Amino acid sequence: MKLARIALRNIRRNKRRSTLSASATAIASMAIVFMFSLISGMKEDMEKNISSYVSGHVRIREAQYNKYEHLNPLHLRITDYEKILPELSSDQRVEAFSARINFPTTIYREEELHRAMAVGLNFTTEVSFMDLESVIIRGRLPENGNNEVIIGFKLAEELGIGVDDRITLLATTMRKSINAMTFKIAGIAAFPIGSYNKTHLMIPLDRVQYLLRMDKSVTEILVKLNNPREAASFAEELNREFKTSGNTELEVQSWKNISIIYGFMSMAQVIYGFIALIFFLLASTVLINTTMMVIFERMREIGTIAAMGMTGKEIVRLFFYEAVFLSIVGAFAGLIVGVGITLPLSAYGLDFGAAMQGIDIEISDIIYPRLNLFSTIFVFFYAVVVSSLASLIPSTRAAKIQPVEALRYTG
Amino acid sequence: MSYFKALAYKIKQILGGIKMKKLFISIFIFFSPAAVLMGITPEEILERMLENQVHDTARIEGKMIIQDRFGKKTVTFVSWSRGEDNALIEFTSKYEAGQKILRNEDELYLYFPDAEEVIRLQGAALRQSVLGSDFSYEDMTGEKDLLDSYKVTLLGSEEVDGHDCYKLQLEAVSRNVPYPREILWVDKELFIYRKVHKFSLSGRLLKEMRITRFTRQNGKVIPVELLMEDKMKKNSSTEFIIQKIEIGIPIPEEKFSLRELTW
């Protein structure tokens, strides 16, 4: 306890040095807290976008559809989807579901043809699946049964069109013929996936079924679960049910089994992990470097206290205490500042739109950092442990030096 | 005519009692087209082939049987044409009913009953497939001005399905053509192409067209069944079948107008 009191007195005695040392810990802790939150926000964003726009947690398709997806095989469809939906709706594990038709289209505008992607969906039920209301920046959502669309704002800009304008869409029908229909722009959307804003249109499902001559059928049903971790078991169970009921042409896949998406998420995890590791290493370097510098700088002081009779072990413990106290203060301050920066950003978001230009991945232009209690506490203890342990290296070395040599030490 | 009379008289002198009627039949056989045209130019071959293909006016009812890797479908249509410049095709099959393609000289328009505007196709869009078939819009509405757009060379003679054919090579002299190079096998007797190969600029075979049946009408030999294969697609072919053809019938000019298209 005596050594702890001396350590505290030493910290108070040289405020500038102590502040510098604690600041290094604070900055490193703050940076890690922020980076962890940003990475967590990116992961959450990507998972949300993939589950809402691309695959759901579970996806039901005709078994051959994936194989021929590049050929737009609309005839490989789910014909009795209206029978499947009530079953999904009665399942407690299901949060929401969406029956859709994805298809490539060509927009005819002022004698020019522009390629685009379109999704036919039920706007009444889709609102709960991917919160479409929130993406409308002008106008409104289309109404089922009307020849209306919402269009990504960048595509609208490229075509020079706005709300209430009319566009004609050409598309290959289920029988590989061509059909065209004119639609009114009901709303302009800023989809969270940047690339969608340049390429996508969304149209009432019933109008798409008519345009593509698909009768009452869809190409896929996406399912969102209350607990996404149950996706694999849910998909397996549904597959079994379909087989039992004779629906052998349908295939249910968990989003982890949809190779491209899972591969992408795995790749993203690795990239995020790598970024976090680099930050950890950088922060650790700052912590170790600062602590060691501070101790080496005090070599003469170590020589003096050794000459006054303090043993080597006591010297090591003294500096260890100092490092612990300073790192606790620094790490705590870092957490406060880190949380202070992250919280407002988690509400307002960080716009990476310009940086993401031309990158076609399922990540939003605006990322909302997400604070994670576990990682924040972990960062606190990590900073304290690294700083404290870093003090042991120079202080152990200093304790072994003869007092006379330590007094002569010039660094 | 005097040449034939003199020739007949001479032959009559030589052969004695042969009747004039029989003589003229013999002359006709002797001077049959294949024989007469031993020294024919490639341009003349092409001209005679086009005479069979291009009609002052024509109304056709037909169908396309389109086969791809996923199955077969049939599309029916009615078409009206006037010379090389005007053609109107209206589809009548259930899922395509009311859709129309209009060609006026170099302009090509598509009409869809559910679209508020007529779509004018131009440039690369003309090379798109018609209703998923192996025909492009350019193929369907006919290649015009072949003699102006291509340099024609006679490569020799070859048999196609047992028929002796002139092998013609067409090399584009204008950029405004769908295929930079084509090879046509033109039947020496009937002056219809038996087979056509259409190539890309790099020399890759893009399409093969074969005539599988023809009919004679108004002194013309008219192909009524042909098979087109897009060599860029796997397991893909289109049978184009003319079920009824009327040629030389009156067709009002307005039939090929944009106003008529939207009716």
Interface residues (C-beta under 8 A of the other chain):
Chain A: Y68 P73 H75 Y108 E111 L113 R166 T168 L170 T172 T173 R175 K176 S177 I178 N179 A180 M181 T182 Y210 L211 R213
Chain B: I66 D68 F70 G71 K73 V75 Y95 E96 Q99 L110 F112 D114 A115 E116 E117 I119 R120 Q122 A125 V130 L131 G132
